[in-house]
Each structure stands twice: as structure tokens, then as C-alpha cells.
Amino acid sequence: MPLLSAIVFTPLLGALVLLFVAREQTQALRRAALVFSLVPFAFSLWLVAEFDGVHGGLQWVERAAWIPRFGIHYMLGVDGISLFLVLLTTFLMPIVCVQAWDVHHRLKEYLVLLLVMESAMLGALVATDLFLFYVFWELMLIPMYFLIGIWGGERRIYAAIKLVLYTMAGSLLMLVAIIYLALAHHQQVGQYSFAWEHLLQLHLSLDVQRLLFAAFALAFAIKVPMFPLHTWLPDAHTEAPTGGSVILAAILLKMGTYGFLRFAIPLFPQAAVEAMPVIAALAVIGIIYGALVCMVQPDLKRLVAYSSVSHLGFVMLGMAALTLQGVQGSLMQMLNHGLSTGGLFLAVGAIYERRHTRLIAEFGGLWARLPVFGALFLVVMLSSVGLPGLNGFVGEFLILLGAFGRYPLGAILGTTGVILGAVYLLWMFQRVMFGPLTHPENAALRDLSAREVAMFVPLIALFFLLGLYPKPVLQRMEPAVRVTLDRLEPYLERAGLPRSDQALHVAGGGSAE
């Protein structure tokens, strides 16, 4: 069975089915969208269960000729780097579909766009032909543009256009770089190819690697978004509907960090080793800058948006360390950020539905009126803080451990981001949930419904599961991470840097042997 194709295209099939349902049949539309988002989740669970955790290469590979004259193929595959990002996507989309029960304006189009976006995101995560990856990469942008532009806030058009301009500016350079790689393959081997595995075998001079790495890195850094390319993110998050914000923060931003690990680093290893200190420095700046900006945000959604800049700085710092602990921590933090920040946006969306404002000053004392919401919001907030026992702690610990082996000062400065993160999130929670109930409008607010509680329960279960027992996830990631890092070892040695699995030992003052 072509399992990966089934995972990728089931949501798209659902979107087509929804087109034939009358827009007045709102319950049928909602239920159909939920079913077509649950099916790929079930397939993903099967994928994880059958995944060979010892093998570091691609598994469940599918291959078919698409445009053979130019070496373009329909090629899919999954390894330990993409496996759990696929599961994260299929896990969150049913929750987003349940949240869509709050959407009443043009519901049919909203659900169709959600399902199209899910297919595009899943396709980008499993595509192993760079042309196919680029098609899915660009396709992701279209549904998000309409989600923000139609269902967004007052400045939705501005935010949607800004998102498109930023993303396309980086993507076009990446397309040029992809075409160059196919031409280089023709020059060296005698035939065109966009296959990731074929392009890994190319011999590229350092100058060429630098240019191509820069083209890929710009596209991915905008998507992450890395400091100073982050300015589109707060506007997009603030104006997007709740479901759009969840997808944007939890999944779409991971396409940038995933792109670095899947393409930019292994395709151009020597240039990547050269560039990583710069990326690490920008990541640390992003961690601290994002956290400091959170301190002064009056809008809840904007605060969560800037917290993503800080948290994704951790992801990039762990990746830039090029150590086993750092890269595994980076992958774990991608999952953790997706779950925790998705939960934060759901929480913000829940109180926005009740008060139609996100200004922190408009709240206070909500715990007395909304005890169920308060308890769930507290766990989500503590997960984002990185409390030991919850998911956020595992990723941040591994990242700082791995980064300390390569950039001790960066790791120390990055630690301040953990402290600042706890400060701004706890302060936000205190201002929203505790104190006197000073606004009469808040006295009549109703607590969460059973449907809304059902959105939070799976997230919170995973917070504890990943926080207390991350071993099955880390075990399945490790072989693929080692394969990626093994490509870098000669260049680390040439640069006078310790091996990826020895950096921590050397920095700690012990022998490298």
C-alpha cells in the first residue's frame, strides 16, 4: 500500500468531497472535514508503529516518473527526521477541525482550505524530489494567504500580503538554486535529476556551496522565522483566525527548521559548517530579543507570536551546534513548540470567542469564573515554560547540552531565554487569571464546553508523555540524525572542530578520545 501517498492525499480528497456538500449543511461539512483529517492521523500512527527505528535512511519510499525528460519524479520517503513532524501535522489537524466549530462565516471554504493546506504540508515533509518539494512548499502558502485574508482581523490584507512577499522572496532564490543543482547533476553524471539522494552525491566547490547554501538558508530562515527576518510573523499571527494561528505556529514554521536539516545542511556540508557560528549567533539574539519583546506586549496573541521567535531560536541554536544532543534537542523542540504553542493559541482563541478582545488589560480574575479553562491554560503555559516533567523541558535541555559543547557562551546566553520565558509567561498568566475581577463583562463569561475541553485533552496527554518518557521518539530520530551528522565530520575536522559526538566531552575539559 502506498502509505505515504495515502497520508498526503487523503485530506485533498476530503477537500474535493466537501466541494460537493451544500454550504447550508454546516454539520455535515464539519463532520466530513473531521473524518478526512482523522484518517491520515490513523495512517500516521500505523507509519510510526511500522517504522524501523534502527535504519537511518529513507523508508516507505515511493517512486514514479513524473517529467522524466528533466529528471523530475514523484518521490516520497520518510526517516527519523520527518517521521514525527508528519505525526505532529496529522495529530493537530483534527484539533483544528474541531476548533472550526467556532467558524460561521464561509465555513465550507474555510474547511476546504484547511484540508488543502494539510496535504501541502504533509507533501513537503515527505517529498524527496526537490522539484516536488518546491511544488508542495509553494502550495502551502496559498491556503494560508486566504485563511488570513478572508477570516483574519482588521489588518488581514496587509498581514496576508506581507506573508506572501516575504516567503516568495526567499523561495524564488531557492528555486534558482534547485535548478542549478539539477544542471550540475547533468554536467557531472550526464542526466538531469532533482532527487535528493542523487544530489547528495554532487561534487560542488566551496564557493558554489556557499552561494547555494545562502539561497536555501534564506528561504528557510524566513519561514522559521529567524531574527532579523521575523517581522512578518507577529502580523500574520495577530490577524490570522485561531485555526490559522495554530497551523502557522505549530506546523508551518517547522518547514523552515526542517528544510535546514533535510536540505541545506546535508546538500552543502562544508558551507553549512562555515555558516553555523553565524546562525548560532542569530539564534541566540532571537531567543533573547523575542523574550524581551514579549514582556511589553499588550495583546495576548502578539505575545504568543513573539514567544515563537524566542522558542524557535532554541531550535536553530541546537541545530547550529551540529552535535547529536543539539540536533536531537532541536527536533524534539520542533514537536514541543508545535504542541505547546498550538495549545496557547487555542487558549487565546477560546477567551477571544467570549470577549472579542485579546488585550491583557481587559482581563484579570478569570480563574474564579473559568476554573476548567484556568486549569488547562495553566498546564499549557507551564509546558511552554519548559517545566521538568512536561514536554518543553526535554527539548530545551538537550539543546542547551548540545550547544554548550560547541558554543558555551551561546548556551549560557540562551539559558537567559529560558528564565525570561518563565517570567513573561507567568506574568501574563497572573494578569489574565488572577487578581480581582475588575471588568464587569468578564463576570458573565462561561467556562469551556465539552468540545473545547476535548481539544485540549490530547495535547495535555502528549505534554506529559513526551516530558516523562521521550525515549521512543529520541530512539527513532537518532539513526537519521547520525547519518546527517556523519556527512559533516570531515568538514568539522578540517575546520579544527571536535566531532559531533565528542564536542560536549571536549568542551567539558575531558579527552576527545
N, C-alpha and C positions, 0 to 999 in steps of 0.2 A: 504493500500500500504506500503510495507517495505521501507519507505523513506530513512532511513539511509543507507541501503544496496544499494539503487539506487545512493545515493550520492557517496558512497565509490567506487562502481564498474563500474560506467559509464566511468570514464577515462580509466580503464583497458580494458573495451570493445572497447573503441576508439583505444587503442594501438593494439589490435588484428585486428581491421579493417584496420589500417594503414599498417599492415604487408602484406596485400593483394593488396596494391596500389603500382604500379610500381615506383621505386625511381626517374625515369625521370620526373614523373608528380609532380613537386615541388609545383605548386599552389594548386593542389588537396590535397596534403599532408598537406600543411599549413592550408587550409580551414577546412579540416576534423578535424585536431587537435584542431583548434579554436572552432569548433562546439561542440566537445566532452569535451571541458573544460568549455564551456558556459552552457551546460545542468546541471552539478552539481551545478553551481552557481545559476541557476534558482531554482533548488530544495532547495538550502540553504536559499534563500530568503523566500520560502514557509515555511521552517522549522522555521525561525525566526518569521514569521508572526503568525504561529500557536502555538508558544511556550508559555507555561503557565508561566508567569513571577512571579507568587505568589508561585509556588511549588518549593521547594529546592531540590527535589530528581531527579532521572533519569527519562527522558521522552522518548517517541518514542522507548521503549525498544523492542528489537528483541532477541529471544532466540531459539536455536535449538541444539540438541545433535550433537556433533562432534566426540569425542572419549570418550563415556560415561564411559567406564571401568576405565578411570583415572580421571573422573570428569571434562573433558575438553569440553567446549561448545562454540558454536558460539553465542556470546552475544554482542549486541551493545546497546548503550544508550547515551543520551546527557543531560547535565544540564547547569546551568548558567556559569560554569567554562569552559566548552568546546564549548559552542554554538558559540561564536563569533570567536574562533580560527578556527572552521570549516568554518565559513563565510569568514574569512581572507584568508584561503587557496584557497577556490573556487573563491574568488574575484581576487586574484593575478595571478592565473594560466592562465586565458585568456590573461592577460597583458604579461606574459612571452611567451605565444604562439605567440602573435603579435610581440614581440621583436625577435622571432626566424626567422622573415623575413630576418634578417641580417645574418643568418647562411646559408652557402652554401656547407659546407663540410659534407658529410654523413647526410644530413638533415633528411632522413627517420628514421635512428636510433636515432638521437637526439630527434625527436618528440615522438617517442615510449617511450624512457626513461623518458621524461618529464611526460607523462601520467601515466606510471607505478609508478613513484615517487608520483604523486598526489594521486593515490589510496592508496599507502602505508601510506602516511602522514595522510590522512583522516581516514584510518582504525585505526591508532594508537590513534587518538583523540577520537574515539567513542567506542573503544573496552573496554568492562567491564569484560572480562575474561583475567586474567593475561597471560595465555599461548598465547591467540590470540594477545594480545597487544605485547608480545615479538616477535611474528612472524612478525607483521607489523613494529615493531621497527627495526628489523634486515633488513627487506626488503628495508627500506628507504635508507640504506647505499649503496646497490648495484648500483642503478641508479646514485647516486651522485659520486660514485667511477669512473664510466665510463664517466660521464659528464666532470669531471676534467681530467681524464686520457687521453681522446681522444680529447676533444675540448679545453683543457687548454693551458696555456702558456709554456714557455721553461722548467720550472721545474715541469711540471704537474705530472709526475710519482711519484716524491718524495712527492709532496703535497697529492696526492691521497692515497699513501700507508700510509703516516703519519696519515691521517684522519681515515683510516680503523683500524690501530693499536691502536690508542687512543680510538676510540669508542668501539672496540671489547674488549679491556682490561677491560673497565668498565662494558660492557654488560654481560660478562660471569659471573662475580660475582653476577650481578642482577639475572641471570638465576638460579644460585645456591640458592639464597635467595627465589626466586619464588617457586622452588621445595620444599624447606624446609617448606614454608607456606602450600603447599598442603599436605605434610606429617603431619604437625601439625594439620591440619584440620581433617585428617583421624584419628589421635590419639585422638582428643577431641570429634569428632562427629561420627566417625565410617565410614566415606566415604571421598573419595578424592574430592577436589573442588579447582578450580582456580578462582572461581567467586569473583569479587571484593567485592560485598555486603556480601558474606559469610565470606570472610577472615577478614572483619572489625570486626566480632564478636569473633575472636580468643582471648584467654587469653594468653598473652606472658609475660614472666618475663622481668624485665628491662634489664638484661644482654643480653637476646636474642634480645630484641628490638634494643638495641644499635648496635649489630652486623648486624642485617638485615637492619636497617636504613642506616648504613655505606655502605652496599653493594648497596642499591638503590641509595643513595646520590652520590656515586662515579660515577655511570653511568650517572646520570642526570647532575652532576656538570661538567663532561667532555663535555656533549652536550651543556650546557648553552652558553659558557664555563666560568666557574668561575676561578678567579685568585687562585692558580698558574697553573691551568690545561688548560690554554687558548692557549698554544703555537702552536697548530695545526691550529688555526683559521686564523691568518694572511696569512700563506702559502696557505691554501685552498682557501681563498677569492682571493688572488692575482693571483693564477694560474687558477681559475675557469673561464669559459665563463660568459658573463654578465647574462644570464638567470640562470645559476647555482649559481652565487653570490646572485641574488635576492632571489631565493628559500632558499639558505643556511641561509642568514641573516633574511629574513622575516618570514620563517616558521620553518625550521629545528631546529634552535637554540631554538625556543619556546617549542620544545618537552622536553627539559631538565627542563625548568621552569614549564611547565605543569605537568611533571612527579612528581616533588616535591609536587605540590598541590593535584594532583589526588591520588598518591600512597604513597610516602614516609611519608608525614605528617599525613594523616588520618590513615594509617595502623599501624604506630608506634608512637602514640601521645606523650607518655611520653619521649621517646628518642628524639623526634623532639623538644620538649620544652627545653630539656637539650642542644641540639646542636645549637639552633638558635642564641645564642650570638656569637658563633664561625663563623657561616655562615654570620651573620651581619658584623662582623669584616672583613672577607674576601671580602664581597661585597663592603664595604667602600674602602678597599685597591684597589680593582678592578676599582672602579669609578675614583679614583684619578690617579692611575697608567696608566689606559687606556687613560685618558685625557692628561696626561703629555707626554706619548709616541706619541700621535697624533701630538703634537707640532713640533716634529722633523722628521716627515715622509716626504720624498721627493716624494713618489708615492701616487697618489690620492686614488687608491683602497686600499692600505695598511692603509692609514689614516682612511678611512671609516670602514675598518675592525677593527682597534683598537678602534674606537668610539663605536663599538658594545660591546666590552669588558666593556667600561665605562657605556654605557646605560643599559646593562643587569645587571650590578652591582646594578643599581637602582631597577630593577625588584626583584632581590634577597633581597635587603635591605627591601623593602616593604613587601615581603613575610615573612622574618625573624621577622618582628615586631609582627606578629600574632595579628594584630588589624584589625578591619573592614576596616578602611580607608587605612591601609597599603596594605592589600591583594587586595582590590578592585583597588587601585592605581597600584599594581603590574600587575593585569590582564589588566587594561587599557593600561599600558606601553608596555605590550606584543603586543597589537594591534598597538599602536602608532609606536613602533620601527619597526614593520613589514612594515607599510606603509611608514614611513619616510626613513628608511634605504634602503628599496626596491627602493624608488624614487632616492636616492643618487646613488645607483649602476646603475640605468638606465641612470642617467645623466653622470656618469663617462663612461659608455659604449658608450653613444652617441658621446662623443668627442674622445674616443679611436677609434671608427669606422672611424673618419675623419682624425686623425693624427697618429694613430698606436703608440701612446706613452701615458703614464699616468703620466709622470714626471711633477710636478708642474712648474719646472723651464722652461719647454718648452712652457708654455702658458703666458698669460698676454694680456690685451686689447681685450679679445674676445667679450665683450659686443657690441662693435662697429660693429663687423661682424655678431654676432649671437644674435640679440636682443630678439627673441622669446625664444630661449634656455636660455638666461640670465634671463629672467623674470620667467620662470618656475623653473629654477635651484635655483633662489633666494627664492621662496616660499618653495621649498623642504628643502633648507638649514635652513630657519627660523623655519620650522616645527620641524626639528631635534634639533635645539637650544632650543625649548620649549617656543616660543614666545606666550604670552597670546593671546587668540583668535584662536590659532591653536591647533591641537590635542596634541602635545607633552607637553604642559603646564599642561593639566588636570591630566595626569598620574603622572608626577613628583611632582605636588603639593600634591596630595593625598598620595603619597609615603612618602614625607618628613613630612607631617602632621601625618601620622600613625606611622612613625619611631620615630618621636620626642616624642611620648607618651611612647615608650619603650626604646629607645636608644637616649637620647638627644644629646650626643656628636657625635654619629654616624650620626645623621641627620644634625648637624652643619657641620661636615666634608664633608658629602655628598653634601651639598649645594655648597661647593667649586667646586665640579664636574660640577654643572650647569654653574658656572661662567667660568670655564676652557673650557667647551664645547662651550660656545658662543665665546670665544677667538679663539680657533683653527679653528672653522668652518668659522667665519667671516674673519679671516686672510687668510684661504685657498681660500675663495671666492674672496677676494680682489686681491690676487696674480694671480688667473686664469682669472678673468673677467675684472678687471680694469687696469689702467696704460697704458703705450704706447705699441703699437703692435711691439714688438722687433724681433719677428721671422717671416720672410717673408712667411714661409709655412702657417701661420695662416691667412694671408690676403685673401687666396683663399677658405677658408672654407665656406661651405654652411650651411644655417640655418636648423632647424628641418623641416622634411617633415610632411605632414598631418598625416601619420601613426604614426610617432613618437610623435607628439603632442597628438594624441588620447591615447597614453599610459599614459601620464602624467595627462590628464584632470580628469579621475575618481579618481586618487589619491588625487589631489588637492581639489576636491569637498569633499572628506572624511576628509581631513585635517580641513577644515572649519566646516563641520558638527559636527565632534567629538569635535572640540575645542569650538564651540559655544553652542551646545546642546547635551551633553553626557548623559543626564538623561535616555533616553530609554535603553541605554546599561547598565548603572550602575544599573538600576532597575531590569533588568533581571539577572544580576550577583549576586545581594545581597543575595537572599534566599540560593543559593548554598554555597556561602562563609560563611554565618552564620551556616549552617549545619556542614561545615568543622571545623569552629572555636569552635562550641559547644562541639565537641569531646575533645577539648584541655582544656576546662575550669577547670575540676578537677585537671589537672596536673599543670596548671598555678597557681591555688590556693595553691596546695601542695608546689610549688616552691616559694611561697610568692610573686607572681607577680599579678598585677591587672588584672581583666577580660579583654577580648579582646575589649569590648565596653566601658571600663572605663579607659584604660591606658592613653589616652590623657588627661582626666579630672584630674587624679591623678598627672601626671607629670606637669600639669599646676598649681598645688598647691591647687586645689579645693577638695571638698569632694568626696569620692568614692561612696557615697550613692546617 
